[in-house]
C-alpha cells in the first residue's frame, strides 16, 4: 500500500487498480469528441505535411541566369572599389593625424 499526500497535508491509503480483460472504462461524450477532433487534426496535419514535402521534391532547383549573376558580380565589385577608396581616404587622414601628433611633441 502506498501513502499519497493530498491537499491539506493528510495522507490517504490508495491501492492501484489492476488492468485485465474485464476492466471497464467510462468516457463522457465530451471526451470522445475531443479525442476524435485531436486525432483528425493530427492526421490532417500529417497528410498536409506529406503533400508539401512531395511537392517540394518535384520542383526544380532555381537557376540563376547569367544576367543576374553579372549584375550581382558588378554590384559586389563596385562596392569593393568604393570601400577601397574610403580606406585610402582614412589612411591619408591617419597619416595627417600622426604628423600633427609628431609636431606637437
DSSP file (Angstrom, degrees, kcal/mol; ACC not computed):
  #  RESIDUE AA STRUCTURE BP1 BP2  ACC     N-H-->O    O-->H-N    N-H-->O    O-->H-N    TCO  KAPPA ALPHA  PHI   PSI    X-CA   Y-CA   Z-CA
    1    1 A X              0   0    0      0, 0.0     2,-0.4     0, 0.0    14,-0.1   0.000 360.0 360.0 360.0 140.8    0.0    0.0    0.0
    2    2 A X  E     -A   14   0A   0     12,-1.2    12,-1.7     2,-0.0     2,-0.6  -0.902 360.0-140.9-114.9 140.8    1.2    3.5   -0.9
    3    3 A X  E     -A   13   0A   0     -2,-0.4     2,-0.5    10,-0.2    10,-0.2  -0.882  17.8-168.0-100.1 125.9    0.5    6.7    1.0
    4    4 A X  E     -A   12   0A   0      8,-1.3     8,-1.1    -2,-0.6     2,-0.2  -0.959  20.0-128.1-116.5 123.0   -0.1    9.7   -1.2
    5    5 A X  E     -A   11   0A   0     -2,-0.5     6,-0.2     6,-0.2     2,-0.2  -0.513  28.5-166.9 -70.9 134.2   -0.2   13.2    0.3
    6    6 A X    >   -     0   0    0      4,-2.4     3,-1.7    -2,-0.2     4,-0.1  -0.572  38.5 -63.1-109.1 176.8   -3.2   15.1   -0.6
    7    7 A X  G >  S+     0   0    0      1,-0.3     3,-0.5    -2,-0.2    -1,-0.2  -0.310 122.9  36.1 -60.2 143.0   -4.0   18.8   -0.2
    8    8 A X  G 3  S-     0   0    0      1,-0.2    -1,-0.3    -3,-0.1    -3,-0.0   0.391 122.8 -88.7  91.5  -4.5   -4.1   19.9    3.4
    9    9 A X  G <  S+     0   0    0     -3,-1.7    -1,-0.2     1,-0.3     2,-0.2   0.503  83.8 137.8  84.7   3.3   -1.3   17.5    4.3
   10   10 A X    <   -     0   0    0     -3,-0.5    -4,-2.4    -4,-0.1     2,-0.4  -0.529  46.0-135.3 -83.8 153.2   -3.4   14.5    5.1
   11   11 A X  E     -A    5   0A   0     -6,-0.2     2,-0.3    -2,-0.2    -6,-0.2  -0.842  19.5-167.8-105.9 143.4   -2.3   11.0    4.0
   12   12 A X  E     -A    4   0A   0     -8,-1.1    -8,-1.3    -2,-0.4     2,-0.6  -0.924  24.5-116.2-130.0 157.3   -4.7    8.6    2.4
   13   13 A X  E     +A    3   0A   0     -2,-0.3     2,-0.4   -10,-0.2   -10,-0.2  -0.823  37.5 179.7 -95.0 118.7   -4.5    4.9    1.6
   14   14 A X  E     -A    2   0A   0    -12,-1.7   -12,-1.2    -2,-0.6     2,-0.4  -0.952  15.3-159.4-124.6 143.3   -4.7    4.1   -2.1
   15   15 A X        -     0   0    0     -2,-0.4     2,-0.2   -14,-0.1    -2,-0.0  -0.968  25.9-118.5-117.8 134.2   -4.5    0.9   -4.0
   16   16 A X        -     0   0    0     -2,-0.4     2,-0.2     1,-0.1    -2,-0.0  -0.471  28.4-121.3 -72.3 140.0   -3.6    0.7   -7.7
   17   17 A X        -     0   0    0     -2,-0.2     2,-0.4     1,-0.0    -1,-0.1  -0.572  22.8-131.6 -79.8 144.7   -6.2   -0.7  -10.0
   18   18 A X        -     0   0    0     -2,-0.2     2,-0.4     0, 0.0    -1,-0.0  -0.796  13.7-135.3 -98.5 139.4   -5.2   -3.7  -12.0
   19   19 A X        +     0   0    0     -2,-0.4     2,-0.3     4,-0.1     3,-0.0  -0.776  39.1 143.4 -94.9 136.0   -5.9   -3.9  -15.7
   20   20 A X    >   -     0   0    0     -2,-0.4     3,-1.3     1,-0.0     0, 0.0  -0.866  65.5 -78.3-152.0-175.6   -7.4   -7.0  -17.2
   21   21 A X  T 3  S+     0   0    0     -2,-0.3    -2,-0.0     1,-0.3    -1,-0.0   0.832 128.1  51.8 -60.7 -31.8   -9.8   -8.2  -19.9
   22   22 A X  T 3  S+     0   0    0      2,-0.1    -1,-0.3    -3,-0.0     2,-0.2   0.458  79.7 119.8 -88.1  -1.0  -12.7   -7.3  -17.6
   23   23 A X    <   -     0   0    0     -3,-1.3     2,-0.4     1,-0.0    -4,-0.1  -0.453  49.8-156.2 -67.4 133.6  -11.6   -3.8  -16.9
   24   24 A X        -     0   0    0     -2,-0.2     2,-0.4     2,-0.0    -2,-0.1  -0.911   7.1-160.9-116.9 140.7  -14.1   -1.2  -18.0
   25   25 A X        -     0   0    0     -2,-0.4     2,-0.5     2,-0.0     0, 0.0  -0.886   4.7-153.4-115.0 148.0  -13.6    2.4  -18.8
   26   26 A X        -     0   0    0     -2,-0.4     2,-0.4     2,-0.0    -2,-0.0  -0.987  13.4-176.9-125.2 126.8  -16.2    5.1  -19.0
   27   27 A X        -     0   0    0     -2,-0.5     2,-0.1     4,-0.0    -2,-0.0  -0.931  21.8-127.9-119.7 142.8  -15.8    8.2  -21.2
   28   28 A X     >  -     0   0    0     -2,-0.4     4,-2.1     1,-0.1     5,-0.2  -0.464  27.7-112.1 -81.9 162.4  -18.0   11.1  -21.5
   29   29 A X  H  > S+     0   0    0      1,-0.2     4,-2.7     2,-0.2     5,-0.2   0.886 119.3  56.5 -59.7 -39.2  -19.3   12.3  -24.9
   30   30 A X  H  > S+     0   0    0      1,-0.2     4,-2.2     2,-0.2    -1,-0.2   0.894 106.8  48.4 -60.9 -41.5  -17.2   15.4  -24.5
   31   31 A X  H  > S+     0   0    0      2,-0.2     4,-2.4     1,-0.2    -1,-0.2   0.908 112.1  48.5 -66.1 -42.8  -14.0   13.3  -24.0
   32   32 A X  H  X S+     0   0    0     -4,-2.1     4,-2.4     2,-0.2    -2,-0.2   0.920 112.1  48.4 -64.3 -44.7  -14.8   11.2  -27.1
   33   33 A X  H  X S+     0   0    0     -4,-2.7     4,-2.5     2,-0.2    -1,-0.2   0.908 111.3  51.0 -63.1 -41.8  -15.5   14.2  -29.2
   34   34 A X  H  X S+     0   0    0     -4,-2.2     4,-2.5    -5,-0.2    -2,-0.2   0.915 111.1  48.1 -62.0 -43.7  -12.2   15.9  -28.0
   35   35 A X  H  X S+     0   0    0     -4,-2.4     4,-2.6     2,-0.2     5,-0.2   0.908 111.5  49.8 -63.5 -42.2  -10.2   12.7  -28.9
   36   36 A X  H  X S+     0   0    0     -4,-2.4     4,-2.5     2,-0.2    -2,-0.2   0.917 112.5  47.3 -63.6 -43.2  -11.8   12.5  -32.3
   37   37 A X  H  X S+     0   0    0     -4,-2.5     4,-2.4     2,-0.2    -2,-0.2   0.916 113.0  48.9 -64.5 -43.1  -11.0   16.1  -33.1
   38   38 A X  H  X S+     0   0    0     -4,-2.5     4,-2.3     2,-0.2    -2,-0.2   0.919 113.6  45.8 -64.1 -43.9   -7.4   15.8  -31.8
   39   39 A X  H  X S+     0   0    0     -4,-2.6     4,-2.3     2,-0.2    -2,-0.2   0.908 113.8  48.3 -67.1 -41.8   -6.8   12.7  -33.9
   40   40 A X  H  X S+     0   0    0     -4,-2.5     4,-2.5    -5,-0.2    -2,-0.2   0.881 111.5  50.7 -68.1 -36.0   -8.4   14.1  -37.0
   41   41 A X  H  X S+     0   0    0     -4,-2.4     4,-2.4     2,-0.2    -2,-0.2   0.932 111.7  47.1 -64.3 -45.7   -6.4   17.3  -36.6
   42   42 A X  H  X S+     0   0    0     -4,-2.3     4,-2.2     2,-0.2    -2,-0.2   0.891 113.3  49.2 -63.0 -39.9   -3.1   15.4  -36.2
   43   43 A X  H  X S+     0   0    0     -4,-2.3     4,-2.6     2,-0.2     5,-0.2   0.918 111.3  48.6 -66.0 -43.7   -4.0   13.2  -39.3
   44   44 A X  H  X S+     0   0    0     -4,-2.5     4,-2.5     1,-0.2    -2,-0.2   0.902 111.5  50.3 -63.3 -41.0   -4.8   16.3  -41.4
   45   45 A X  H  X S+     0   0    0     -4,-2.4     4,-2.4     2,-0.2    -1,-0.2   0.916 111.5  48.5 -61.7 -44.0   -1.6   18.0  -40.4
   46   46 A X  H  X S+     0   0    0     -4,-2.2     4,-2.5     2,-0.2    -2,-0.2   0.925 112.7  46.8 -63.4 -46.6    0.4   14.8  -41.3
   47   47 A X  H  X S+     0   0    0     -4,-2.6     4,-2.1     2,-0.2    -2,-0.2   0.913 113.2  49.6 -63.1 -43.3   -1.3   14.4  -44.7
   48   48 A X  H  X S+     0   0    0     -4,-2.5     4,-2.3    -5,-0.2    -1,-0.2   0.915 111.2  49.2 -62.0 -43.9   -0.8   18.1  -45.5
   49   49 A X  H  X S+     0   0    0     -4,-2.4     4,-2.2     1,-0.2    -2,-0.2   0.911 109.9  50.9 -63.2 -43.6    2.9   17.9  -44.5
   50   50 A X  H  X S+     0   0    0     -4,-2.5     4,-2.3     1,-0.2    -1,-0.2   0.894 110.5  50.5 -60.8 -40.0    3.5   14.8  -46.6
   51   51 A X  H  X S+     0   0    0     -4,-2.1     4,-2.4     2,-0.2    -2,-0.2   0.904 109.9  49.1 -64.4 -42.7    1.9   16.6  -49.6
   52   52 A X  H  X S+     0   0    0     -4,-2.3     4,-2.3     2,-0.2    -2,-0.2   0.881 111.2  50.1 -65.1 -38.3    4.1   19.7  -49.2
   53   53 A X  H  X S+     0   0    0     -4,-2.2     4,-1.9     2,-0.2    -2,-0.2   0.924 111.3  48.3 -65.8 -44.1    7.2   17.5  -49.0
   54   54 A X  H  X S+     0   0    0     -4,-2.3     4,-1.1     1,-0.2    -2,-0.2   0.906 112.6  48.9 -63.0 -41.3    6.2   15.7  -52.1
   55   55 A X  H  X S+     0   0    0     -4,-2.4     4,-1.3     1,-0.2     3,-0.4   0.901 110.3  50.7 -64.4 -41.8    5.5   18.9  -54.0
   56   56 A X  H  < S+     0   0    0     -4,-2.3    -1,-0.2     1,-0.2    -2,-0.2   0.839 107.4  53.8 -66.4 -32.6    8.8   20.4  -52.8
   57   57 A X  H  < S+     0   0    0     -4,-1.9    -1,-0.2     1,-0.2    -2,-0.2   0.770 107.4  51.7 -73.8 -24.3   10.7   17.4  -54.1
   58   58 A X  H  < S+     0   0    0     -4,-1.1    -1,-0.2    -3,-0.4    -2,-0.2   0.770  89.2  94.0 -82.0 -26.5    9.2   17.7  -57.5
   59   59 A X  S  < S-     0   0    0     -4,-1.3     2,-0.1     1,-0.1     3,-0.1  -0.403  78.9-120.4 -69.7 139.8   10.1   21.3  -58.0
   60   60 A X        -     0   0    0      1,-0.1     2,-0.2    -2,-0.1    -1,-0.1  -0.404  32.2 -98.0 -75.7 157.8   13.3   22.0  -59.9
   61   61 A X        -     0   0    0      1,-0.1    -1,-0.1    -2,-0.1     2,-0.1  -0.527  46.6-102.3 -72.6 141.1   16.1   24.0  -58.2
   62   62 A X        -     0   0    0     -2,-0.2     2,-0.5    -3,-0.1    -1,-0.1  -0.398  33.3-144.0 -67.3 139.4   16.1   27.6  -59.2
   63   63 A X        -     0   0    0     -2,-0.1     2,-0.5    -3,-0.1    -1,-0.1  -0.890   8.6-133.1-107.1 132.1   18.7   28.5  -61.8
   64   64 A X        -     0   0    0     -2,-0.5     2,-0.0     1,-0.0    -2,-0.0  -0.723  26.4-129.7 -83.9 125.4   20.5   31.9  -61.6
   65   65 A X     >  -     0   0    0     -2,-0.5     4,-2.3     1,-0.1     5,-0.2  -0.297  16.6-115.6 -71.8 159.8   20.6   33.5  -65.0
   66   66 A X  H  > S+     0   0    0      1,-0.2     4,-2.7     2,-0.2     5,-0.2   0.881 116.4  53.7 -62.3 -38.7   23.8   34.8  -66.5
   67   67 A X  H  > S+     0   0    0      2,-0.2     4,-2.5     1,-0.2    -1,-0.2   0.920 108.8  47.9 -63.8 -44.1   22.4   38.3  -66.4
   68   68 A X  H  > S+     0   0    0      2,-0.2     4,-2.3     1,-0.2    -1,-0.2   0.906 112.0  50.5 -63.5 -40.7   21.5   38.1  -62.7
   69   69 A X  H  X S+     0   0    0     -4,-2.3     4,-2.7     1,-0.2    -2,-0.2   0.935 111.1  48.4 -61.5 -46.6   25.0   36.7  -62.0
   70   70 A X  H  X S+     0   0    0     -4,-2.7     4,-2.7     2,-0.2    -2,-0.2   0.900 110.7  51.0 -62.3 -41.2   26.7   39.5  -63.9
   71   71 A X  H  X S+     0   0    0     -4,-2.5     4,-2.3     2,-0.2    -1,-0.2   0.930 113.2  44.7 -62.4 -45.1   24.6   42.2  -62.1
   72   72 A X  H  X S+     0   0    0     -4,-2.3     4,-2.4     2,-0.2    -2,-0.2   0.904 113.2  51.2 -65.2 -40.7   25.4   40.8  -58.7
   73   73 A X  H  X S+     0   0    0     -4,-2.7     4,-2.5     1,-0.2    -2,-0.2   0.923 111.4  47.1 -62.6 -44.8   29.1   40.4  -59.6
   74   74 A X  H  X S+     0   0    0     -4,-2.7     4,-2.5     2,-0.2    -1,-0.2   0.891 111.2  51.8 -64.9 -39.1   29.2   44.0  -60.8
   75   75 A X  H  X S+     0   0    0     -4,-2.3     4,-2.0    -5,-0.2    -2,-0.2   0.918 111.7  46.4 -63.7 -42.5   27.5   45.3  -57.7
   76   76 A X  H  X S+     0   0    0     -4,-2.4     4,-2.2     2,-0.2    -2,-0.2   0.918 112.6  49.9 -66.1 -42.9   29.9   43.5  -55.4
   77   77 A X  H  X S+     0   0    0     -4,-2.5     4,-2.2     1,-0.2    -2,-0.2   0.907 110.8  49.0 -63.6 -41.5   32.9   44.7  -57.4
   78   78 A X  H  X S+     0   0    0     -4,-2.5     4,-2.4     1,-0.2    -1,-0.2   0.881 110.3  51.7 -66.5 -36.0   31.7   48.3  -57.3
   79   79 A X  H  X S+     0   0    0     -4,-2.0     4,-2.4     2,-0.2    -1,-0.2   0.898 108.9  50.7 -65.2 -39.9   31.2   48.1  -53.5
   80   80 A X  H  X S+     0   0    0     -4,-2.2     4,-2.3     2,-0.2    -2,-0.2   0.919 110.5  48.9 -63.2 -43.0   34.7   46.7  -53.1
   81   81 A X  H  X S+     0   0    0     -4,-2.2     4,-2.2     2,-0.2    -2,-0.2   0.902 110.6  50.9 -65.2 -40.2   36.1   49.6  -55.1
   82   82 A X  H  X S+     0   0    0     -4,-2.4     4,-2.2     1,-0.2    -1,-0.2   0.918 111.0  48.8 -61.1 -43.6   34.1   52.1  -53.0
   83   83 A X  H  X S+     0   0    0     -4,-2.4     4,-2.4     1,-0.2    -2,-0.2   0.887 108.5  54.1 -63.9 -37.9   35.4   50.6  -49.8
   84   84 A X  H  X S+     0   0    0     -4,-2.3     4,-2.4     2,-0.2    -1,-0.2   0.921 108.4  48.9 -62.1 -43.7   38.9   50.7  -51.2
   85   85 A X  H  X S+     0   0    0     -4,-2.2     4,-2.2     1,-0.2    -1,-0.2   0.907 111.5  49.7 -62.4 -42.1   38.6   54.5  -51.9
   86   86 A X  H  X S+     0   0    0     -4,-2.2     4,-2.5     1,-0.2    -1,-0.2   0.896 110.3  50.4 -64.1 -39.7   37.2   55.1  -48.4
   87   87 A X  H  X S+     0   0    0     -4,-2.4     4,-2.4     1,-0.2    -2,-0.2   0.912 109.4  50.8 -65.0 -41.8   40.1   53.1  -46.8
   88   88 A X  H  X S+     0   0    0     -4,-2.4     4,-2.1     2,-0.2    -2,-0.2   0.906 110.6  49.1 -62.8 -41.0   42.6   55.1  -48.8
   89   89 A X  H  X S+     0   0    0     -4,-2.2     4,-2.3     2,-0.2    -2,-0.2   0.922 111.8  49.0 -62.9 -43.9   41.0   58.4  -47.6
   90   90 A X  H  X S+     0   0    0     -4,-2.5     4,-2.4     1,-0.2    -2,-0.2   0.877 109.3  52.8 -63.6 -36.9   41.0   57.2  -44.0
   91   91 A X  H  X S+     0   0    0     -4,-2.4     4,-2.3     2,-0.2    -1,-0.2   0.905 108.7  49.8 -64.9 -40.8   44.7   56.2  -44.4
   92   92 A X  H  X S+     0   0    0     -4,-2.1     4,-2.0     2,-0.2    -2,-0.2   0.914 111.3  48.7 -63.3 -42.4   45.5   59.7  -45.6
   93   93 A X  H  X S+     0   0    0     -4,-2.3     4,-2.5     1,-0.2    -2,-0.2   0.896 109.7  52.9 -63.7 -39.4   43.7   61.2  -42.6
   94   94 A X  H  X S+     0   0    0     -4,-2.4     4,-2.6     1,-0.2    -2,-0.2   0.909 108.0  49.8 -63.0 -42.5   45.5   58.9  -40.3
   95   95 A X  H  X S+     0   0    0     -4,-2.3     4,-2.2     2,-0.2    -1,-0.2   0.898 110.9  50.4 -62.8 -39.5   48.9   60.0  -41.7
   96   96 A X  H  X S+     0   0    0     -4,-2.0     4,-2.2     2,-0.2    -2,-0.2   0.913 111.0  48.3 -64.0 -42.9   47.9   63.6  -41.3
   97   97 A X  H  X S+     0   0    0     -4,-2.5     4,-2.5     2,-0.2    -2,-0.2   0.915 111.4  50.2 -64.0 -42.9   46.9   63.0  -37.7
   98   98 A X  H  X S+     0   0    0     -4,-2.6     4,-2.3     1,-0.2    -1,-0.2   0.896 109.7  51.3 -62.7 -39.6   50.2   61.2  -37.0
   99   99 A X  H  X S+     0   0    0     -4,-2.2     4,-2.1     2,-0.2    -1,-0.2   0.915 110.5  48.2 -64.5 -42.2   52.1   64.1  -38.5
  100  100 A X  H  X S+     0   0    0     -4,-2.2     4,-1.9     2,-0.2    -2,-0.2   0.904 111.0  50.6 -65.1 -41.0   50.3   66.6  -36.3
  101  101 A X  H  X S+     0   0    0     -4,-2.5     4,-1.1     1,-0.2    -1,-0.2   0.908 109.8  50.9 -63.4 -40.4   50.9   64.5  -33.2
  102  102 A X  H  < S+     0   0    0     -4,-2.3     3,-0.3     1,-0.2    -1,-0.2   0.890 109.1  51.0 -63.1 -39.8   54.6   64.3  -34.0
  103  103 A X  H  < S+     0   0    0     -4,-2.1    -1,-0.2     1,-0.2    -2,-0.2   0.839 105.8  56.3 -66.8 -32.9   54.7   68.1  -34.5
  104  104 A X  H  <        0   0    0     -4,-1.9    -1,-0.2     1,-0.3    -2,-0.2   0.784 360.0 360.0 -70.7 -26.5   53.1   68.6  -31.0
  105  105 A X     <        0   0    0     -4,-1.1    -1,-0.3    -3,-0.3    -2,-0.2   0.474 360.0 360.0 -76.0 360.0   55.8   66.5  -29.3
